[in-house]
Amino acid sequence: MRISDYWRLMDDEFGAGYSRVLSSTLVLAGAGGRTADQALAAGMSPRHVWLAICDVQDVPPERRLGRDVKPLRD
């Protein structure tokens, strides 16, 4: 997972503003007791951080891959 995918998932699930707050303030046991921002800066994979956030925030399994985006019709 790329960092851009991480932010897309965060924004889709929590909204653009709140996702930034969560990432910078929520301490994650699954990320070594660091915030998501700290874990990412330390080199932890965005996928691992995203799943740690999902666990803490009780994101249901069916939404952990993001929203279904319907293809555009020609």
BELGI-V290361 format. One record per pair of residues at least 24 apart in sequence whose C-alpha atoms are under 8 Angstrom apart, sorted by the first residue. I is the first residue (numbers start at 1). J is the second residue. If there is no record, write none. Layout:
BEGIN
i: [I & I]
j: [J & J]
END
This chain:
BEGIN
i: [1 & 1 & 1 & 2 & 2 & 3 & 6 & 6 & 6 & 9 & 9 & 9 & 10 & 12 & 12 & 13 & 13 & 28 & 28 & 28]
j: [45 & 46 & 47 & 46 & 47 & 46 & 46 & 47 & 50 & 64 & 65 & 66 & 50 & 66 & 67 & 63 & 66 & 52 & 53 & 56]
END
